[in-house]
Each structure stands twice: as structure tokens, then as C-alpha cells.
């Protein structure tokens, strides 16, 4: 696994890596980690740096202070009201099929390792969409979440429309999007937006990340590729990809190590995949 390191991006996102687990924190607590241009840039930079990080096994994504993320910074709404440019031309595709703000969400989904969002306090509007980019979401029972964009005369446009439909029923997504009502972490679990509810979601997420980090990194990465593909592709493509990934895993060094360690009931010693 990679050596320990610590890095801050644009004074907005802090990354600490130890034992293969990256602890990523939105670090603008005085503004409830609200999304301004600098935060969008920092999220993208941090995600892209982790994609190149040797020895990465799992990621925990959380917010410092009293909440995960309050959504768009009020200064951006004030700019909208005065007719100013907020985030450039949203129609321009800067990262494959996505624009810059969408990539700030999808960069976590596209990471080769699992990402667990730990949500406490608030996850509103764009903040909720950031959490939706993770593979798992551990949420505090009293957290306050909302698809809040309609309150400001907007729609979710940070990949939220694509990601919400994979988690909740279509009528639930419509109700939340059209009303902008706030719902709790406990309700989020019932609706499908939370994977689990924990009093300390950050500690629970770190524990799960460390468990994942102890599994074969080849199998974990293959599983994430397949799960992402299953969300986005047709049946034939998914079936073929299952066969391709499994064929590559069988007899590989880490697969053999998993079997030998399991039979011998000893700790595993996996090799990290190349970046």
C-alpha cells in the first residue's frame, strides 16, 4: 500500500492517505462547505489526483465542521440574480460527457476504488449530489437532506438526475425534486438515498473502507467497474464484461493469494495494481 501522505487542494479539500484509505474532507466549515468555484476546482483536483495514486484501496468523503455540504454558495445565487456568469457555459462538455460541475460529482464515481460518503448535518442541493457520486452513503439519522434546487428556481444539474433514478423510485425522485422538501437521514434510508444510518457516519465509513482495503484490490476494482457498467449499459454488455473480468481474475497473483490465505486462515498480503 501507499505511504502516508497529506495534501490540501485549493484550501477547500483536504486529503489524508494512510494504509490505502484516503480520508477526503471538504474543508470550508465556516460556510458549511458550500460550493463555490474554488470548491468545484478542489473536488475535481482531489479526485483526479487520487485516480493517479499508487496503493489506493478505498476513499471516505466527508465534510468538516457542522455539515457535509450546504450546496451552492450564496454568492453564486447573488451573481445569478444580477445576471452574472456563475460557472461558465454549462452546456460545454469539459470532461467527456460532463461539464466541470458534473465532473466534481462523477470524478468520485469514476475512481477505480470504492468511495463512501459520510454525511452529517446537512447535504442540500449540490451537496446532496456530491454524496450521490459516492458508491455508498452512510448518513447520520438527524442529518437534513434535500433536492433543494427548485427553491431557487433551478433543477439538479450535477449528475443528480442520472444518479437519483438508480437509488429511488421514479415517483419518489419526482416528489423530492418538485417540492425541494427536507428529509432526515432516517427517511433517506427508507427512500434509498442512504446505504445505512450511523450516529457517527465518518467512523463507520472509515471502518468499512478499512475492511474493503483488506480485500484483493484486483477483485474490488473489477467489481466496481462491473457495478458502474451495470448501471449504464445493456444486458449483453454487462454479461460479457462479467466474463472478461472474471477470466482476468482467475489464477492472478492476488486471487491465488486470497485462496491460499483463506484456506490457511492467515492474513492476506495483496499486491497493489498499477496506476
Secondary structure, DSSP 8 states (H G I E B T S, - for coil): ----EEEEETTTEEEEEETTEEEEEE--GGGTT-B-HHHHHHHHHHHHHHHT-TT--EEEEEESTT-SB--B-HHHHHHHHTT--SSS-TTS-SBTTB-HHHHHHHHHHHSSSEEEEEE-SEEETHHHHHHHTSSEEEE-TT-EEE-GGGGGT----SSHHHHHTTTS-HHHHHHHHHH--EEEHHHHHHHTS-SEE-TTHHHHHHHHHHHHHTS-HHHHHHHHHHHHHHHHS-HHHHHHHHHHHHHHHTT-HHHHHHHHHHHHT----------
